[in-house]
Amino acid sequence: MKKLIVLIASIALSLPLLAGEGKEVTLEGTGLCAKCSLGEAEKCTNALQVKGKDGKVMTYLFTENMAHGKYFCQGKTENLLVTGVVKKEDGKLMIVPAAVKEKES
């Protein structure tokens, strides 16, 4: 009985942590091609480079290309806003994109 209570309490306490995963975020950064500009991919893949508060640049690879020719494979596109769900896959930061647009000045 004690084991069951401990198990139920553990699950109840971990639910808020699990709910945090899959939360949609909006990132601002520079859009570019992970193959053509960064040399980090075998095929053209959208990438977003975001400068953190500590000055470190983090690169997010897209799980699917959106507006590739418009924002990503024509050099760099500054001030790009990308909305989506962030996850880590094979040690790389990935974003499942929902929307891509340029930031209005």
C-alpha positions in Angstrom: 0.0 0.0 0.0 2.8 2.4 0.9 4.5 1.7 -2.5 1.2 2.6 -4.3 0.9 5.9 -2.4 4.5 6.7 -3.2 4.0 5.9 -6.8 0.9 8.0 -7.1 2.6 10.9 -5.3 5.6 10.7 -7.6 3.4 10.8 -10.7 1.4 13.7 -9.3 4.6 15.7 -8.6 6.1 15.0 -12.0 3.0 16.0 -14.1 3.8 19.8 -14.0 7.3 19.0 -15.3 6.0 17.0 -18.2 3.5 19.7 -19.1 6.3 22.1 -19.6 7.6 20.1 -22.5 6.0 20.8 -25.8 5.2 24.4 -24.9 5.2 26.7 -27.9 7.8 29.5 -27.9 8.8 32.4 -30.1 12.5 32.8 -30.8 14.2 35.8 -32.5 17.4 35.4 -34.4 19.1 35.1 -37.8 17.7 32.6 -40.3 20.1 30.7 -42.5 20.7 27.4 -44.3 22.4 24.7 -42.2 24.0 23.3 -45.3 24.9 26.3 -47.4 25.8 28.8 -44.7 26.9 26.6 -41.8 28.1 23.4 -43.4 26.4 21.5 -40.6 23.9 19.5 -42.7 24.0 17.1 -45.7 20.9 18.8 -47.3 19.4 22.3 -47.2 17.9 22.6 -43.8 16.5 25.8 -42.1 18.4 27.0 -39.1 17.9 29.8 -36.7 20.8 31.3 -34.7 19.8 32.9 -31.5 22.1 35.0 -29.3 21.6 34.1 -25.6 21.8 36.6 -22.7 25.3 35.3 -22.1 26.4 36.2 -25.6 26.6 32.6 -26.7 25.0 31.8 -30.1 22.7 28.8 -30.1 21.7 27.1 -33.4 18.2 25.6 -33.8 17.6 23.2 -36.7 14.1 23.0 -38.1 12.3 19.7 -38.2 10.7 20.8 -41.5 11.6 23.6 -43.9 9.2 26.6 -44.0 9.8 29.5 -46.5 13.3 28.1 -47.2 14.0 30.1 -50.3 12.6 33.3 -48.8 14.3 33.5 -45.5 17.0 30.7 -45.2 18.8 29.8 -48.4 19.5 33.3 -49.7 22.3 34.2 -47.2 21.2 35.4 -43.8 17.9 37.0 -42.7 18.3 39.1 -39.6 15.4 39.7 -37.1 13.5 36.6 -37.9 10.7 35.5 -35.5 10.1 31.7 -35.4 7.2 30.2 -33.4 7.3 26.5 -32.6 8.1 23.8 -30.1 11.7 23.3 -29.1 13.2 19.9 -28.4 16.6 18.3 -28.2 17.4 15.5 -30.6 20.8 13.7 -30.7 22.3 16.5 -28.7 21.1 19.2 -31.2 18.5 21.9 -30.5 15.5 21.4 -32.8 12.4 23.4 -33.4 9.1 22.1 -34.8 8.0 25.3 -36.6 4.5 26.7 -36.6 5.2 30.1 -38.1 8.1 32.1 -39.6 8.1 35.9 -40.2 10.3 38.9 -40.2 10.1 41.2 -37.1 8.4 44.5 -37.8 10.6 47.5 -37.2 
